[in-house]
Amino acid sequence: MAEVKTVKKSKDPVSLSDLEIAEKADKRPIVEIAEKIGIPAEALIQYGHDKAKISYSFIDGLKDKSYGKLILVTAISPTPAGEGKTTTTVGLGDGLCNIGKNAMICLREPSLGPCFGMKGGAAGGGYAQVIPMADINLHFTGDFHAIGAAHNLLAAIIDNHIHWDNDLGIDPRRITWRRVVDMNDRSLREITSGLGGPANGIPRQSGFDITVASEIMAIFCLASDLEDLETRIGNITVGYTRKRVPVKVRELKAEGAMTALLRDAFQPNLVQTLENNPALMHGGPFANIAHGCNSVIATKTALKLADFVVTEAGFGADLGAEKFFNIKCQKSGLQPDAVVLVATTRALKMHGGVAKSSLTEENTKALLAGCSNLGQHIRNIGQFGVPLTVVINAFQCDTAAEHQVIKDHCQEFNVNCIIASHWENGGEGAKELAEHVLEMMEHQHSQFRTLYDSNMGLWDKTRHIARTIYGAEDIIADKKIRAQFARFEREGYGHYPICMAKTQYSFSTDPQLFGAPTGHEVPIREIRLATGAEFLVVVCGEIMTMPGLPRSPASESISVDADRHIVGLF
């Protein structure tokens, strides 16, 4: 759960939570926000007066328009101290609008799992938020419910097919399609279904993943249009026959009904920032267990509507940014023009060995040690050929000496470091950052490239990511996993990119190993073939595709007050 900070938006400091700030916002009707970017009211499917979906017919009419500039916001490896990647994305978008640019932001939708767990929501913070914050962090426009329903419809169809005649010869022991729910629930990781006799189907072992890890979510965020969405769903592999022949969704005739459930959800959502600037929020895969980027259709729509689009990729640059470049951009043809790497003095001190309770004290020595994490991310991003700047998301406890340490460290890589106060001052606090990013794009042209060639073998791609991005010595796996890599290549999937599922807290697979460890090995526990999303999920270490709740979950603080307002969400 995010802490309550002292916000100095006026002359007198006022202690407000993010939710309280959002509730006091001067929210404008969504039709007014749409007008600012040329969307007429009739092109909106409104969900109340403050949020709406953009119609397919309007999006189709944008096809001949040219793209604006695409700016990616990413971050150092996350810590409990917080980095503020989403906050910076919102702040930079507001900052660009503040200096008169036609800009908008593209974000992912939050999952209920973290909202009720320990991470909190994903709508920004302080005076750099998107609103309506409570709606966005809870049910929003129902997109996640539609994705979960489509996913679980397929699970029901598979079991139903086996129950009746099993004409396709699906081996119940080799079904790879699990069920999903958008909640942290460790008890559902492994289940036995079909108990209770012949009327209840065939008993078999299975389990649940969280909805954001669903291949339907991945497809939802990578598909270019509804036709592509249905085709990709039809290509999903749900399991195998006893002769190891893969069974696709199209053989079950399920892709049409699944697409019907997703039809409305697939239209991007329009909301606004606290400063009444437009924001698209659509899709929400996690970056530690999925590819961590908002939908391609939302990003491309924004690029047709604005001159500058600021988007984010989940967690640290070793996960979100790597997948943004190697999966989202490679598959969609998007060409990023700039990268903003977010850090805080507090997080860097934690990477330098300081306990969370002591992060408000100046400690330049620990800060410099923690800068090793920042340096590794700078080196990593440099491999993709996109101009980069570092931004320090400023806290009131920061000191000038600490900021100078970070600036000096960045200069060793010939990278500029900007101090921004968007959390405290909104777009005004990100004006210098906005101006610097514009100047950087003007003088440094992107030479974007992916990290590896698609013709590289699956095992070699995985090892290349581990060595060049994580600083690992090698990857390790048992004989069964190695055989699966080889089999997937023989079956024609060798050109797929790799989607690493790994802890977000470290370059290694040990979440307690801060800084920039090197020489470690990355153990591969499982691999999952996603033939609809067209990538290979490589599950590393102890990472779970169904998280659990902490001892004291955030849900304990959330309720509805006497005035029927949601409280305690942040």
N, C-alpha and C positions, 0 to 999 in steps of 0.2 A: 504494500500500500504506500502511495506517495506521501511524503511528509508535508505538514503545513509549514510554509515558509513565510517570512516577513516580506511583503511586497510593497515597494515604494513607488506606486504609480502616481501619487500626488505628493504634496509637500510633506504630509504626515504619513509615516509608515502604518500600514493596516495589515493585520494578520488575517489572511483569508485562505481558505483551501481552494484548490483548483475548481472544485464544483461550485463553491460560493462565487468565485470570479465569473464562472460561466453563467450562473443564474442571474447575475447582475448585468450581463452584457446587453448592449443596445442591439438586439437582434432585428434584422430586417426581413420582410417577406421574401421567400425564396424566388419569387418572380422578379423582384428587383435585382437580386444577385445574378440571375440568369440574363437579364437585359444587359448587364455590364459586359458580358462576353458574347452578346449577339444571339442568345437563345430566346425565342419568343415563348410566351406563356403557353401557347397551344402545343409546344414541343415537350412540355413537362408532364409527368405523371406525379402529381403532388401527394405527399404523405403528410398531411397537415399543412401549415403555412410556412414551415421552416426547413423542409427537406423534400427532395423530389428526385425522380429518375428521369433520365433524358431518353426520349423516344428513339426507336430504331430509325424511323423515317428521317429524323433530323440528322442523326449520325451518318446515314447513307448519303445525305446531301453534302457532307463535308469532304467527300472522297477526292475531289479535285483541288482542295486547298493544300498549300505547302505547310511543312512542319516548322515549328518554332525550335528554340534551343532547349535541350534536355539537360538538367542539372541533377546529379545524384547526391543525396546526403547519406553518409554512412558514419560509422563510429569506431572507436577503439573497443577492445573486448569489454563487455559490460561487467559492472561490479554492483554490489548493493548500494554503493554511493550514488549511482545514477550518472548518466551522461547527457540525456536530453536530445536524442536524435530526432524524434518526432517534433519536439518543441522547436528545435533548430530549423527543421523543414518548414514549419508554419512561420517562424520568425523571418526566415529568408524570403519566403513568398510575400509576406507582408512588407518586408523591407524593400523588395523590388517594386511593389505597388506604391510604396511610400515615396519613392523617387520618380514616380510617373511612368513606370513600365507596365506593359500589358502582361501580367503574370498570374499564374495560378498554381495550385499544388495538387499532387496526387498521392493519396495515402491508402494504406490497407485498412480494412474494417477490423475492430477488435474482436477477439474471441472471449466468450464468457468464462472459459477456464481461468485465464490470468486475472480477469476482473474479480472473481470470487476467490482466487488463490492467493498469490503473493506479489505478482508483478504490477497489478493495477490495470487501468485502461490504456488506451492508445490514441488519445485525442490531443496530445500536447500538454502543456502546463503553464502556470502563471498567466501572463498576458500574451502568450503565443499558443492559442488553442483553436480547435475547430468546435463548432457548436451546431446543434444542441448536444452538449457533452453527455448527459445522462442517457439520452436516446441512443446515441452512437455506441456507447459502451455496453448497452444492454441488447435490446432486440433490433434496433435500428429499423431497416425496411424489410427484415425477414430473410435476407439473402442466405445467411448461414443455415437457417431452418430448411430452406429449399435445397441447399446442397446436401445437408444431412438426409433429407427425405429421399432425394434422388439416389444417393449412395445406398441407403437401406432398402429402397425398393429393389435394387439389383440383388442385394443379399437375399431378400425374400423370394425373388424369382429363381435364383439358383437353387435354393432349398426346395422350392415347389417343383422345379423341373425334375430333381432327383426323386422326390416323393412319388410322383406319378409314374413316369415310364423311363426317365433318364435316357432318352433317345440319343443324346450326345455322348453317353458313356462317361460322364464326369466321375472321376475318382474322389469320393468324399474326403479321402486322406490328403488329397493334393489340391484342395480349394485354397486359393490365395487371397480371396476377397473377404475381408473382415467387415464388421459393422463399425459405425462411428456414432459419437455423441459429443456435443460441444460443451464438455464439462471435464474437469479433472476428476477421474474416478478410477483409482488404482485397482479396485475390486473387479473391474471389467476387463483387465488386461488379458486374462485367459479365462475362457468359459467353456462349458459343455452344453451344447444345444440339442434339441430333438429328443429329450427324455420324455418318458411317459407313455410309451407304446407306439404302435404303427401309425395311429392317427395323428401323431405329432411330428412325423417326419423321421429322418435318419439321424441317430445320435452321432455327433462328431465334435471334435475340439475346434474351437475358434477363439475369437476375442474381439475387443473393441479398440479402435484408435480414436484420438480426438479429431473432431471434424476438420480442423485446419491441416491435418496430416493426410486427409483423403486425396486419392488421385482425382476425384471429381473436382476438388478445390483447385488442384494444380491445373487441370484441363480448363476449368472456368477462367483461370488467370492467364492462360497461354493461348486460348482460342481467339481467332481473329473475328469471327462472326458466328451466328447461330448454326449455319451449315457446317462450319469447321468444328464447332462444339459437338454436334451430333456425330460427325464422322469420327472424331477422336474418342467419344464415348463408345462407339461401336468397335473401336480397335482395342479396347481394354481387354487384357487377359485375366480371366477370373479363376483359372485353374487348369488342370490337365487330366487327360484320360489315363487309364492304367498303362497305356503304351507311351505315355509322356507327350501326347499330342496336345498343344495348347488349345483352349476353348475361349473364344472371343464373345463379347457382349452381343455382337450382331447375330451370332448363331442362336442366342436366346431371344432375339427380337425384342430387346429391352431398350434400345437406344432412343426410340421415338418417345416412349412414355417418360423416360428420364429427362429428355430435352424439354418436353412439355412442362415438367415441374420446374425447370430452370429458366423458362422463357422470359418471365418478367424480371427475375433476379439478375439476369445477364445484362440488363440495361444499367449503365453507371449511375451512381448516386451523387447528387449535387447538394453540398452544404456550404457553410460559410465560416470564415475565421472570425475571431472577436472583432476584427477591424472591417468586417463585412466584405471581405475579398473571397472570390470563389474557390472552392475546393471540391475535388472529386475523391470519393472514398469507395473503393470497390475491390472485393476479394480480400482474403486474409491468410494465406499460408504462412506458418512459422518458418523462420530461416534456420532454426536448429534441427528441424526434422523434415522440412520441405524446402521449396525454393524461395520463399520469403519476399515476394514482390507483389504489388498490386496488379490488377488486370491489365493486359495489353490493350484491350478495347478502351479502357479508361485513359491510359497514358496517351494513346494515339489520338483519342478525341480531344484531350487537353492540348496536345501539340498542334492541332488544327485550329483551336480557339484562342490560343495565347502565343505571344512571342517568346515567353520564357516559362518553362514548366519545371517545378521543383518536385522531385519524388524521393522516396526513401527505400532502402532495402533493410531487412530486419537484422537485429543484433549487430555484432561486429563485422568489419569489412572482410574478415577471413571467411565468413559465412554468407551474409546478405549480399555484399558487393560482388564477391566471387560468383555467386549464382545469378545475380543481376546481369553480369557481363557474359558469363559462359552459357547460361540457359535462356534468360528472358531476351537479352539483346540478340543472341545468336539465332534464336528461333523466330524472332519478330522482325528482324532487320533494323531495330532501333540503333541509333548512333549517339551515344552520350557525348556531351560537349564539355562537361566539367564535373569534378567531384569535390564535395566539401566533407572533410573528415572531422568529426566532432569529438572533443575530449573535455574533461573538467579537471581542475587541479585536484579535487577530492579523489576522483577515480584513479588518476595517475599516482597519487600518494598511496592509495590502497594497493596498486600494482607494485609499488616500491616497498611494501611490507608494513604499512601503517594500519592499525586497527581502526574499524569504523568509528569508534568512540573518540578517536584523537584526530580526525580528519580536519577539524576546524582550526587546528594549530599549525602555524607556519613550519614547514619542514622541507627545505629546499634539497637536502641530501636525498631523502626518500623520494621526493618528486623527480629528481634527476634519474634515480634508479628505475622508477616506474615509467619514465619516458622511453625505456627500451620497448615497451608494448606499442607506444605510439610510433616509434621508428620502424618497427616491423610492419605495421600497417601501411606506413608511407612507402616502404620498399615494395610491398605487395601491390599496392595500387599502381605504382610506377610501371609494373609489368604490362599493364593494359593500355598504356599510351594515351591516357586522358589527363588533361591539366588538373592539378590538385592544389587546394589550399586547406589549411587547418584552421579550425575555429575553436576558441575556448569559450564554452558556455559558462559565463561568469556567475560566480556565487559571491554574496556579500562578504564571506569570510576569506576570500582570495586576497593575496597581497601582491603588490607590484613586483616584488622580488621573485615570487613564484611564477608570475606571468612571464617575467624576463627569462627564467630558466627554460620554459617551454619554447619561447620564441627563439632563443639561442639554439636549442636542440633542433628545431625545424630548419634553421638556417644551414645546419650541417648537411641537409638534404636539398638545399636550394629551394625550400618551400616556405612560403609566407604563412604567418600565423596572425589571425585577427581575433581581437577580444570583442565579444558581443554580449549585450545585456538584454536580449529579446525576451527572456523570461520575465524580467522586471519591467521592461519598457516597450514591449511589443515591437512593431515594425521599426519604430524610431531607434530602438536599440540594435537593430540589424542593418541600419543604413550603410555603415562602413563596410560590412561584410558584403552587402548587395553590390555596392560600387566596386569593390575589389574583384568579385566574381565576374562582373561585366568586363572589367579591364583585362582580367586574365583571359577570358574567352576571346577578346579582341586581339590580343597579342600572342596567345598560344593556341594554335589550332589542334583540335583533337586528332590523334592518329590511332583511333581505337582498334584494338585487336583482342582476340580471345586468348586464353592462356595456353590452349592446346589445339592441335588439329583434330578434326573429327575422325580422321583415319587412324589415329593412335589407338591402340588396343585398350579395352576397358580397364584391365588391371594396371596398365601403364598410365592411363589418365588419372586413376585414383592415386597411384604412387606419386605422380607429378604434382598433384594438388597438395598432398601431404608434405612433400619435400619443399616445394617452392612457396607455398602459402603458410603452412603450419610450422616450418622449420624442422620437420621430423627427419629421422635417419631413414626410416622405411615404413612400409605397411606390413602387417602380419595377418594371416588367416589360416584356418585349418584346411585340410584337404578337401572337405565338402564344399567350402566357400570358393576355393580356387577352381574346383570343377564347375561350379555354377558360372563363374566368370567365363570360362572357356566355352561352356555350352551356349550361353547367350550370344557369344560371338559367332559360333557355328550357325546359330539360328537366324543370323542376319541383323543383330542389334549392336554390332560393334561400333557403329557410328554415333551411338547415343552419347550425350553428355552425362556427367556424373553429378548426382545430387547428394552431397554428403550430409548425413544425419549425425551430429556431434554436439557435445556440450558447447554452449556459447561462451562459457566463462574463461576459457583458456585456449591457447593455440594447440595444446595437447588434448588428450581425452580425460585428463584429471582436472575437474573443476576447481581444485584447490591450488593449482599450479599457475600463479599469476605471472605477470611480466611477459617475457619473450623466451620461453624455454626452447632449447634446441637439442637435437640428438635423440629425441624420444621416438618410440615406435607407436604407430596408430593401429590398434587391433580392430579388425573388422569382424563383427559378430553376425551380421546378416546382410543379404542383398535382396532387393525387391525390384522386379522388372515392371516398369510403368509404361506399357505400350500405347496408352492413350495420350499421356503427357509426353511420351517419347524421351524418357531419361531413365537412368538406373539409380535407384536409391541405395546408398551404401551406409549401413548402420554401424557406427563406430562406438567402441567402449560400452558404457553403461547407459547411454541415452535411451529414453523411453518415448515411444510414439503415443503413449497414453500417460500424461503426467499424473501425479498425485497431489492432494492438497497438503499444505504445511500444517504444523501442529496448531497454529492459530491463524486460520485463513482470513482473508480480507472480508469474507462474507459476514463475519461476526460483527462488523461495524456498519453494515449496510441495512437500512430500514426505510420506512415511509413515515414522515412526521404527521402531526395533527392537521397540517395544512395540505396533506397529500403530496408533499414534495419528497423526492428521493434524497436521502442524506447518507453521508459516510462512504460514498462511492470512491472518493479519493482521500 
